[in-house]
Amino acid sequence: MACWVAAAMHLLLLCNAAAAARAAVALFAATPMPPRLSLAEAAAAAGAGDYDDGGTGDKGSQALVGSPIVAGAMNNRLRALTSSFAAAIGKKLDYCIKDTETEWNQAFDFSKDTTFLTNCMKETKGDLQQRICTAAEMRFYFDSLMGGDDTAEANYVRPNVNCNRSSWIDGCEPGWACSAGADQKINLQDTKNMPYRPLKCQSCCPGFFCPHGLTCMIPCPLGAYCPRSSLNTSTGICDPYNYQPPPGNPNHTCGAADIWADVVTTDDIFCPAGFYCPSTIQKLPCSSGYYCRKGSTSQTRCYKKSSCPPNSATQDITIFGALLVVASCLVLLIIYNFSGQILTNREKRQAKSREAAARHARETAQARERWKSAKGVAKKAGVGLQSQLSRTFSRKKGGGGGGGQSSQLQAGASTKVGDDAGGKKHSNPSAARLSRASTSPWWSTSPATHCTGCSTT
């Protein structure tokens, strides 16, 4: 039976130590389980008692408060807390945040390293949940910074139930926080009511920031570096932050971070350039061959052949710049050469086209001249033939001595012409000439041909 009780207590401790202890009692008594309590009451219910830094308590209980199991449970509560108002933040910052929920979860997912939670639970003696800001307080803080609904942006928090004109305790100072007490039940998901926190005021735990005007702690997001500050005696400022401890209170020491906003307003809270911060309480120098920009949670490897000495904020890409310039020049030269060649080829094609056009024009002009010459020759030949035939027939009619001789001449001429058409040789030269004149083309004859041996009248 004892083994079952121990197993049940160990299983339920993953969610809440107090619930685990009360569940063990419920195994023996049929009583309803009470509501979930704070981590401080959970540790006390588990037998932790009243812790102190002097080591005068139950060592096993102190180990329970600082155990990774309880730290993991606290981390789950913080994630649920921050995600409850991520949508409200996204509505105001949607112009620069693409996916508010994803980026918000990445900023507040401390599951890889919960050391700062473990240390803070030990430092606050199991009173961490009583000091964490609820959803109402966190929304009140961000609304004050971003101006709320109608007011302008400000770098201060408006008066509230814990910090106002009539009540200003040590926890209201920057970098400090107070506890609500073990008797007050704190619901981190409450978005309406701000709990009253006047007890056990002390400096904010490393890894948290405590705003000026609030008495609670808010975890610093990943990429920030939130150590506990130290007083700079020469300037009177709590380094590395920019606030001063209240005057006239020598017991009030410097606390942790006091504000978290954009990088311009809160440059001192982000992990510095040349370093990377795997957690909000750890700052490591950037190794050789790597570079770390501001707010880095890990190192980024430099490109090959680039020079990245230790603590490099950026990589030296001079060689890549030179190569880029050379490559650009080569590309321009190639483009210039190709463009010149293209223009040359284009001019050659245009010159050939012009030559072909000129040659065609010359040939056309020559053909036109030849046609004109041939037409003129043909016209002259036609006129000469007509005049020759006219003179020939006129002479025949006018020079005859008798009708019989004239008839005989005409009959002989027609017979010879018929023989010429049949391909026979003419015995009469005059008839042969007349036959050739009638059968030869009109453009191949000339007046001189027809007038050979003829007498003009």
C-alpha positions in Angstrom: 0.0 0.0 0.0 2.8 2.4 0.8 4.3 1.7 -2.7 1.1 2.8 -4.3 1.0 5.9 -2.2 4.5 6.8 -3.2 3.8 6.2 -6.9 0.7 8.3 -6.8 2.6 11.1 -5.1 5.4 11.0 -7.6 3.0 11.0 -10.6 0.9 13.9 -9.3 3.9 16.0 -8.3 4.5 16.7 -12.1 1.6 19.1 -12.0 1.6 20.4 -8.4 3.3 19.3 -5.2 0.4 20.2 -3.0 -2.0 18.3 -5.1 0.3 15.3 -4.9 0.4 15.5 -1.1 -3.3 15.8 -0.8 -3.9 13.0 -3.3 -1.9 10.7 -1.0 -4.2 11.6 1.8 -7.2 11.1 -0.5 -6.2 7.5 -1.0 -7.2 6.8 2.6 -10.1 9.1 3.0 -13.0 9.5 0.5 -12.8 13.3 0.6 -13.0 15.6 -2.5 -9.6 17.0 -3.7 -9.2 20.7 -2.8 -8.3 23.2 -5.5 -4.8 23.6 -6.8 -2.5 25.7 -4.5 0.5 27.8 -5.1 4.0 26.4 -5.5 4.9 27.7 -2.1 2.0 25.9 -0.5 2.8 22.9 -2.6 6.3 22.7 -1.3 5.1 23.2 2.2 2.5 20.5 1.8 5.2 18.2 0.6 7.1 18.7 3.8 9.4 21.6 2.8 8.5 23.8 5.8 9.9 27.3 6.1 13.1 27.6 4.1 16.0 29.9 4.6 19.3 30.5 3.0 21.2 29.4 6.1 20.4 25.8 5.5 18.5 25.3 8.6 15.5 23.6 7.1 14.7 20.3 5.7 17.3 19.6 3.0 14.9 17.3 1.2 12.3 19.9 1.1 14.7 22.5 -0.3 15.7 20.0 -3.0 12.0 19.5 -3.8 11.6 23.3 -4.3 14.6 23.5 -6.6 14.0 20.2 -8.4 13.7 20.2 -12.3 10.2 18.6 -12.0 8.8 21.6 -10.1 10.7 24.0 -12.4 9.1 22.2 -15.4 5.7 22.6 -13.9 6.4 26.3 -13.3 7.5 26.7 -16.9 4.3 25.2 -18.2 2.4 27.7 -16.1 4.4 30.5 -17.5 3.8 29.4 -21.1 0.1 29.2 -20.4 0.3 32.7 -18.9 2.1 34.4 -21.7 0.0 32.7 -24.4 -3.2 34.0 -22.7 -2.5 37.6 -23.8 -0.3 37.0 -26.9 -3.3 37.8 -29.2 -3.8 41.2 -27.5 -0.1 42.0 -28.1 -0.4 40.9 -31.7 -3.2 43.2 -32.4 -1.1 46.2 -31.5 2.1 44.9 -33.1 0.8 43.0 -36.1 2.6 45.4 -38.4 6.0 44.0 -37.5 5.1 40.5 -36.2 4.1 37.9 -38.8 3.0 35.1 -36.5 2.4 36.4 -33.0 1.6 33.1 -31.3 4.6 31.3 -32.8 7.1 34.0 -32.0 5.6 34.6 -28.6 6.0 30.9 -27.7 9.6 30.9 -29.0 10.3 33.9 -26.8 8.9 32.4 -23.6 9.6 28.7 -24.1 12.2 28.0 -21.4 11.9 24.2 -21.5 15.5 23.8 -22.8 16.9 25.4 -19.7 14.9 26.1 -16.5 17.9 26.9 -14.4 16.8 30.4 -13.7 13.4 29.1 -12.4 15.2 26.6 -10.1 17.5 29.3 -8.8 14.6 31.7 -8.2 12.6 29.1 -6.3 15.5 28.5 -4.0 16.1 32.2 -3.6 12.4 33.0 -2.8 12.2 30.0 -0.6 9.4 28.4 -2.6 7.5 31.6 -3.0 7.9 32.0 -6.7 4.3 31.8 -7.8 3.3 34.4 -5.3 5.7 36.8 -7.0 4.9 36.1 -10.7 2.8 38.7 -12.4 -0.7 37.5 -13.3 -2.3 37.9 -16.8 -4.0 41.0 -15.5 -0.8 42.6 -14.3 1.1 41.8 -17.4 -1.7 43.2 -19.6 -1.7 46.3 -17.4 2.0 46.7 -17.9 2.0 46.3 -21.7 -1.1 48.5 -22.0 0.7 51.2 -20.0 3.8 51.0 -22.3 1.8 50.9 -25.5 -0.7 53.5 -24.5 -3.7 51.3 -23.9 -6.8 52.1 -25.8 -6.8 55.9 -26.2 -3.7 57.2 -24.4 -0.3 57.9 -25.8 2.7 55.6 -25.3 4.6 56.0 -22.1 7.6 54.6 -20.2 5.9 54.4 -16.9 3.1 52.3 -15.2 -0.1 53.9 -14.1 -1.1 53.8 -10.4 -2.5 50.5 -9.3 -3.6 48.7 -6.1 0.0 48.1 -5.0 1.8 51.3 -6.1 -0.1 54.6 -5.8 0.1 57.9 -4.0 -0.9 56.4 -0.6 1.1 53.2 -0.8 4.7 53.0 -2.2 6.6 50.1 -0.9 10.0 48.8 -1.8 8.6 46.4 -4.3 7.4 49.4 -6.4 11.0 50.4 -7.1 12.5 49.2 -10.3 14.1 45.8 -10.1 12.2 44.8 -7.0 9.2 42.6 -6.3 7.0 41.5 -3.4 5.0 38.4 -2.4 1.3 38.1 -2.0 1.7 35.8 0.9 0.9 32.1 1.4 -2.7 32.8 2.5 -3.7 34.4 -0.8 -4.5 32.2 -3.7 -2.9 33.4 -7.0 -4.4 32.4 -10.3 -1.9 33.3 -13.0 -4.6 33.1 -15.7 -6.7 35.8 -14.0 -7.1 38.7 -16.5 -9.2 41.0 -14.4 -8.0 41.2 -10.8 -4.6 42.4 -9.6 -3.6 40.7 -6.4 -2.3 42.7 -3.4 1.4 42.0 -2.9 2.9 43.8 0.1 5.0 41.1 1.7 8.6 40.0 1.7 9.9 42.6 -0.8 13.3 41.8 -2.2 15.3 42.3 -5.4 14.0 40.7 -8.5 15.4 37.2 -9.4 18.0 37.0 -12.2 16.2 36.1 -15.5 13.2 38.3 -14.6 12.4 41.9 -14.9 10.4 43.9 -12.3 8.8 47.1 -13.7 8.8 50.4 -11.9 5.4 50.7 -10.4 4.6 47.0 -10.1 5.4 44.6 -7.3 5.6 41.4 -9.4 8.1 39.7 -11.7 7.8 39.0 -15.4 10.2 36.5 -17.1 12.6 38.0 -19.6 12.2 36.6 -23.1 14.8 34.5 -24.8 17.4 36.7 -26.4 17.6 39.0 -23.4 20.2 39.0 -20.7 18.8 39.9 -17.3 21.4 39.5 -14.5 21.1 41.2 -11.2 22.6 44.7 -11.4 25.4 46.2 -9.3 25.7 49.8 -8.1 28.2 52.0 -9.9 29.5 54.2 -7.2 30.8 56.8 -9.7 27.5 57.3 -11.5 25.0 56.0 -8.9 23.3 53.9 -11.5 22.6 50.2 -11.3 24.7 48.7 -14.1 24.0 47.4 -16.7 20.6 49.1 -16.4 19.7 52.8 -16.2 17.9 53.2 -12.9 19.0 54.4 -9.4 18.1 53.0 -6.0 15.8 55.2 -3.9 17.6 57.9 -1.9 17.6 57.7 1.8 17.2 54.0 2.0 20.6 52.3 2.4 19.1 48.9 2.8 17.6 49.0 -0.7 20.1 47.5 -3.1 20.1 47.3 -6.8 17.8 44.7 -8.3 17.5 43.0 -11.6 16.1 44.3 -14.9 13.3 46.9 -14.6 11.8 47.1 -18.1 11.4 45.2 -21.3 10.1 46.8 -24.5 11.5 47.4 -28.0 15.2 47.3 -28.7 15.4 51.1 -29.0 13.8 51.7 -25.6 15.5 48.9 -23.7 18.8 48.3 -25.5 20.5 47.3 -22.2 18.3 44.3 -21.6 19.1 42.5 -24.9 22.0 40.1 -25.2 24.9 42.3 -26.5 26.4 42.0 -29.9 29.4 39.6 -30.0 27.8 37.4 -27.3 25.0 34.8 -27.3 22.7 34.0 -24.5 21.3 30.5 -24.4 19.3 31.5 -21.3 18.4 34.8 -19.8 21.0 34.5 -17.1 23.9 33.2 -19.2 26.1 35.3 -21.5 28.8 33.6 -23.5 31.3 35.1 -25.9 31.0 34.3 -29.6 33.7 31.8 -30.7 36.1 32.3 -33.6 34.5 31.4 -36.9 31.1 32.5 -35.6 29.3 35.8 -35.3 26.6 36.8 -32.9 24.2 39.7 -33.5 22.4 41.5 -30.7 19.8 39.3 -29.1 21.3 36.0 -30.3 20.5 32.8 -28.4 23.0 30.8 -30.4 26.1 31.3 -32.6 25.9 31.7 -36.4 28.6 30.1 -38.4 30.5 32.5 -40.8 30.8 31.8 -44.5 33.9 30.1 -45.7 37.0 32.2 -46.3 35.6 34.9 -44.2 37.3 36.3 -41.1 35.4 36.1 -37.9 37.5 36.6 -34.8 36.1 36.0 -31.3 33.3 38.3 -30.2 32.3 39.1 -33.7 29.0 40.9 -34.1 29.0 40.6 -37.9 31.0 38.5 -40.3 33.7 40.1 -42.6 32.4 39.7 -46.1 34.9 41.9 -47.8 36.1 39.1 -50.0 32.6 38.3 -51.0 32.0 42.0 -51.8 35.2 42.0 -54.0 34.1 38.8 -55.7 30.6 40.3 -56.3 32.2 43.5 -57.8 34.4 41.4 -60.1 31.6 39.2 -61.1 29.4 42.2 -61.9 32.2 43.7 -64.0 32.6 40.4 -65.9 28.9 40.3 -66.6 28.9 43.9 -67.8 31.9 43.2 -70.1 30.1 40.1 -71.5 27.0 42.1 -72.1 29.0 44.9 -73.7 30.8 42.5 -76.0 27.7 40.6 -77.0 25.8 43.9 -77.5 28.6 45.2 -79.8 28.7 42.0 -81.7 24.9 42.1 -82.1 25.0 45.6 -83.3 27.8 44.8 -85.8 25.8 41.8 -87.2 22.8 44.0 -87.4 24.7 46.6 -89.4 26.0 43.9 -91.7 22.5 42.6 -92.3 21.3 46.1 -93.0 24.2 46.8 -95.4 23.4 43.5 -97.3 19.8 44.5 -97.4 20.7 47.9 -98.8 23.0 46.4 -101.4 20.3 43.9 -102.5 17.8 46.7 -102.8 20.2 48.9 -104.8 21.0 45.9 -107.1 17.4 45.2 -107.6 16.8 48.9 -108.4 19.6 48.9 -111.0 18.4 45.7 -112.6 14.9 47.1 -112.8 16.1 50.4 -114.3 18.2 48.5 -116.9 15.3 46.2 -117.8 13.1 49.3 -118.2 15.7 50.9 -120.5 16.1 47.8 -122.5 12.3 47.6 -122.9 12.2 51.2 -124.0 15.0 50.7 -126.5 13.3 47.5 -127.9 10.0 49.3 -128.1 11.6 52.2 -130.0 13.3 49.9 -132.4 10.1 47.9 -133.0 8.2 51.1 -133.6 10.8 52.3 -136.2 10.8 48.8 -137.9 7.0 48.9 -138.2 7.0 52.3 -139.7 9.7 51.4 -142.2 8.0 48.2 -143.3 4.7 50.0 -143.8 6.4 52.7 -145.9 8.3 50.1 -148.0 5.3 48.0 -148.7 3.4 51.2 -149.6 6.2 52.3 -152.1 6.5 48.8 -153.5 2.9 48.4 -154.4 2.6 51.9 -155.6 5.6 51.4 -158.0 4.1 48.1 -159.3 0.8 49.8 -160.1 2.3 52.9 -161.7 5.1 51.4 -163.8 3.3 48.5 -165.7 3.2 48.7 -169.7 0.1 46.5 -170.2 -2.5 44.7 -168.4 -1.2 41.3 -169.4 2.2 41.9 -168.2 1.0 43.2 -164.9 -1.3 40.2 -164.4 1.5 37.9 -165.2 3.8 39.6 -162.7 1.1 39.4 -160.0 0.5 35.7 -160.8 4.1 34.9 -160.7 4.6 36.8 -157.5 1.8 34.9 -155.8 3.1 31.6 -157.1 6.6 32.4 -155.7 5.2 33.5 -152.5 3.3 30.2 -152.2 6.5 28.3 -153.0 8.3 30.3 -150.4 5.7 29.4 -147.9 6.3 25.8 -148.8 10.1 26.1 -148.3 11.1 26.2 -152.0 13.9 28.4 -153.4 12.7 31.5 -155.4 14.1 32.2 -158.8 12.9 35.8 -158.8 14.9 37.9 -156.4 12.1 40.5 -156.0 9.6 37.8 -155.1 12.0 36.3 -152.7 12.5 39.5 -151.0 8.8 40.1 -150.7 8.4 36.6 -149.4 11.0 37.1 -146.7 9.5 40.4 -145.8 6.1 38.8 -145.3 7.4 35.9 -143.3 10.1 37.6 -141.2 9.2 39.2 -137.9 8.4 42.9 -138.2 11.0 43.9 -135.6 13.9 42.1 -137.4 13.6 44.0 -140.6 14.7 47.5 -141.5 14.0 49.9 -144.3 17.4 49.3 -145.7 16.7 45.5 -146.2 13.6 46.1 -148.1 15.0 48.9 -150.2 18.0 46.9 -151.5 18.0 47.0 -155.3 14.9 49.2 -155.3 14.7 52.5 -157.0 13.1 55.3 -155.3 10.5 57.4 -157.0 
